[in-house]
Amino acid sequence: MDFGRLITAMVTPFNEQLQIDWEATGRLIDELIEVQKSDSLVVSGTTGESPTLTEEEKLELFRFSVRRAAGRAKIIAGTGSNDTAHSIHLSKIAEEAGVDALLLVAPYYNKPNQEGLYLHFKAIAESTKLPVILYNVPGRTVVSLSTATTLRLAQLPNVVATKECASVEQITELVAGAPEGFIVYSGDDGITLPTLAVGGYGIISVASHVVGAEMKQLIDSFLEGRIAEAAQLNAKLFPVFKGLFQCPHPVPNPVAVKHALTAKGLNVGGVRLPLAPATAEERAFIEALFN
């Protein structure tokens, strides 16, 4: 299954009571597919505030997103956690909801070793017929999937890709050692172009909520051999990539991108605790990125 080069890790819109705003969710899905040119959407990932979504909310998000996308983009369900049995359960209900694939984050907090990581992902993958995308983000999980463990998992028939946030070096090693058909995405907007340059397939993005069409142009320029054009687009977009996480002090994802969307006229509401809303200084900084 081809998930495309540009995948957006979608925020979850909330109303004033911080309950899911289904009308805004539908508008956002349409925006990401039709305007921002996303090939696939990740629903209930970290950017979607998965730690504070209930199981019932996740299931309804999966169902709603499949219906709203209506084949225009693939829907990838975030079903990873630090409890293997619970991830298996979530993956099964996501499969029943009709999603196209699963995104499985490395288990956080309990700090398994590489064998534990391998067995965790293997157990989930074997519980479903859906394609599985691994997600290595050591800045959030503390543990990091090694290149060797990722490539070992890539031998499983339905483990088809990875979202890699460790380094360009690890992306390079994965590309070099990957079996045929296994693809490597960056999870860091700021290294979209370097990822493509070392043989990575694309980006699972946050910034694509607001600059997705330009990111798709960057990717297409590189793939079509217009390297100077791609470099110019990268230079233009880089302040947005950086600013959404450093505005003007580091802020947790998805605080900044939610405000950016609202400032651009697509109100997706606030964030649930323990995340805190952007301050007045941060809001002004974010808005200035697009002026």
C-alpha positions in Angstrom: 0.0 0.0 0.0 1.3 3.4 -1.0 0.8 6.0 1.8 2.3 8.8 -0.3 5.2 11.1 0.3 3.4 13.6 2.6 1.5 12.4 5.6 0.0 14.7 8.1 -0.1 13.8 11.8 -3.5 15.4 12.4 -4.5 17.4 15.5 -7.8 16.6 17.2 -10.1 19.6 17.1 -11.8 20.5 20.4 -14.8 22.7 21.2 -14.9 25.2 24.2 -15.6 22.3 26.6 -12.5 20.5 25.2 -14.7 17.7 23.7 -14.1 16.6 20.1 -15.6 19.1 17.7 -16.8 16.9 14.9 -17.7 19.7 12.5 -14.3 21.2 12.8 -12.7 17.7 12.5 -14.5 17.2 9.2 -13.4 20.7 7.9 -9.8 19.9 8.9 -9.8 16.6 7.1 -11.0 18.3 4.0 -8.4 21.1 4.3 -5.6 18.7 4.8 -6.5 16.6 1.8 -7.8 19.1 -0.7 -5.8 22.3 0.1 -2.6 21.0 1.9 -2.2 18.0 -0.4 -1.8 15.3 2.3 -1.6 11.8 0.9 -2.5 10.2 4.2 -3.5 11.3 7.7 -2.4 9.9 11.1 -5.4 10.0 13.5 -4.9 9.8 17.3 -1.1 10.2 17.2 0.9 12.3 19.6 -0.1 15.4 17.6 -3.7 14.3 18.0 -3.2 14.3 21.8 -3.6 10.6 22.0 -2.6 10.4 25.7 -5.7 12.3 26.7 -8.2 10.7 24.3 -10.4 8.0 25.7 -10.7 4.7 23.9 -14.2 5.6 22.9 -13.0 8.9 21.4 -10.2 7.1 19.5 -12.6 4.6 18.0 -15.1 7.3 16.9 -12.2 9.3 15.4 -11.1 6.3 13.4 -14.6 5.7 12.1 -15.3 9.4 11.4 -12.0 9.9 9.6 -12.5 6.9 7.3 -16.0 8.1 6.4 -14.9 11.7 5.8 -11.8 10.9 3.8 -13.9 8.6 1.6 -10.9 7.2 -0.2 -9.3 10.6 -0.9 -6.4 9.8 1.6 -5.3 6.8 3.6 -6.2 6.9 7.3 -3.5 5.6 9.7 -4.5 5.0 13.3 -2.2 5.7 16.1 -2.6 2.6 18.3 0.8 2.4 20.0 1.3 2.6 23.8 3.6 1.2 26.5 1.2 -1.6 27.2 1.5 -4.3 24.5 -1.9 -6.0 25.3 -3.7 -2.6 25.2 -2.0 -1.7 21.8 -3.2 -5.1 20.4 -6.7 -4.3 21.6 -6.6 -0.8 20.1 -5.2 -2.1 16.8 -8.0 -4.7 16.5 -10.7 -2.1 17.0 -9.0 0.3 14.6 -8.9 -2.5 12.0 -12.7 -3.1 12.5 -13.2 0.6 12.1 -11.8 0.4 8.5 -8.5 2.3 8.8 -5.8 1.6 6.3 -2.8 1.1 8.6 -1.4 1.5 12.1 1.3 3.8 13.5 3.0 2.2 16.5 5.1 4.4 18.7 8.0 2.9 20.7 6.8 2.1 24.3 7.5 5.0 26.7 8.4 5.2 30.4 8.9 1.5 31.1 12.2 1.5 29.1 12.4 -1.9 27.5 15.6 -3.2 25.9 16.0 -3.9 22.2 14.6 -7.5 22.6 11.6 -6.2 24.5 11.0 -3.6 21.8 11.2 -6.3 19.1 8.8 -8.6 20.9 6.4 -5.7 21.6 6.1 -4.6 18.0 6.1 -8.3 16.7 3.2 -9.2 19.0 1.1 -6.2 17.8 2.0 -6.8 14.1 1.0 -10.4 14.3 -2.4 -9.5 15.9 -3.6 -7.6 12.8 -3.7 -7.9 9.0 -3.1 -4.2 8.6 0.2 -2.6 7.5 2.2 -1.4 10.4 4.4 1.8 10.5 6.9 1.9 13.3 7.5 5.2 15.1 10.8 5.9 16.7 10.9 9.2 18.7 13.4 8.9 21.5 12.9 12.5 22.5 9.5 11.5 23.8 9.9 7.8 24.7 13.5 7.8 26.2 14.1 4.4 24.5 15.2 4.3 20.9 14.7 1.6 18.3 18.2 0.7 17.0 18.8 0.4 13.3 19.3 -3.3 13.8 16.0 -3.8 15.6 14.1 -1.8 13.1 15.6 -3.8 10.2 14.8 -7.0 12.1 11.2 -5.9 12.4 11.1 -5.0 8.7 11.4 -8.7 8.0 7.8 -9.2 9.3 5.4 -9.3 6.4 3.1 -6.4 7.5 5.8 -4.1 9.0 6.1 -1.8 5.9 7.6 1.5 7.1 9.1 3.5 9.9 8.7 7.1 11.0 12.2 7.9 12.3 13.0 10.9 14.5 16.4 9.8 15.9 18.7 11.4 13.3 19.6 11.7 9.6 22.4 9.3 10.3 19.9 6.6 11.4 17.7 7.3 8.5 20.7 6.8 6.2 21.5 3.5 7.8 17.9 2.3 7.6 17.7 3.2 3.9 20.9 1.3 3.2 19.8 -1.8 5.0 16.1 -1.9 4.3 14.6 -4.9 2.5 12.7 -4.2 -0.7 9.4 -2.5 -0.1 10.2 -1.2 3.4 10.2 2.6 3.4 11.6 5.3 5.7 9.8 8.5 6.6 11.2 11.3 8.6 9.2 12.5 11.6 11.0 15.9 11.8 9.8 18.6 9.4 13.2 20.3 9.5 15.0 17.5 7.8 12.5 16.7 5.0 14.9 17.7 2.3 17.9 15.9 3.9 15.8 12.8 4.3 14.9 12.7 0.6 18.6 13.3 -0.2 19.7 10.2 1.6 17.0 8.0 0.1 14.1 8.4 2.6 10.7 8.3 1.1 8.9 11.3 2.6 7.7 13.0 5.8 5.1 12.4 8.5 4.5 16.0 9.2 3.1 18.6 11.7 3.9 21.7 9.7 1.8 20.3 6.7 -1.3 21.5 8.6 -0.4 25.0 7.4 2.3 24.7 4.7 1.5 21.3 3.2 1.0 22.4 -0.3 4.5 24.1 -0.3 6.0 20.9 1.3 4.5 18.8 -1.5 6.0 21.2 -4.0 9.4 20.9 -2.3 9.2 17.1 -2.4 8.1 17.1 -6.1 10.9 19.5 -7.0 13.5 17.2 -5.5 12.1 14.1 -7.0 12.0 15.7 -10.5 15.6 16.8 -10.2 15.0 20.5 -9.6 17.4 20.5 -6.6 18.0 24.3 -6.5 14.3 24.9 -6.4 13.9 22.4 -3.6 16.6 24.0 -1.6 15.0 27.4 -2.1 11.7 26.1 -0.9 13.3 24.4 2.1 15.0 27.7 3.0 11.7 29.5 2.8 9.8 26.9 4.9 12.5 26.3 7.5 11.5 29.2 9.8 8.0 27.7 10.0 9.4 24.2 10.6 11.6 25.5 13.4 9.2 28.2 14.7 6.3 25.8 15.4 8.5 24.1 18.0 10.5 27.2 19.2 7.9 29.9 19.6 9.8 31.8 21.1 10.5 29.2 23.7 10.1 25.4 23.1 6.5 24.5 23.3 4.9 21.0 23.2 3.4 19.7 20.0 0.5 20.4 19.1 0.1 23.7 21.0 1.7 25.9 18.3 0.2 24.2 15.2 -3.3 24.4 16.8 -2.9 28.1 17.3 -1.5 28.5 13.7 -4.6 26.8 12.3 -6.9 28.9 14.3 -5.1 32.1 13.4 -5.5 31.1 9.7 -9.2 30.8 10.1 -9.7 27.1 10.9 -10.6 27.0 14.6 -9.5 23.7 16.1 -9.8 24.8 19.7 -7.4 24.4 22.6 -5.4 21.6 24.2 -6.2 19.3 27.1 -4.2 19.3 30.3 -1.4 18.7 31.0 -0.7 20.7 27.9 -1.2 24.5 28.4 -2.3 27.0 25.8 0.2 29.2 24.0 1.0 32.4 25.8 0.3 35.8 24.3 4.0 36.1 23.4 4.0 32.7 21.8 0.8 33.4 19.9 2.3 36.6 18.5 5.4 34.7 17.4 3.4 32.0 15.7 1.3 34.5 13.8 4.4 36.4 12.7 5.7 33.2 11.0 3.0 33.6 8.3 3.0 37.4 7.9 
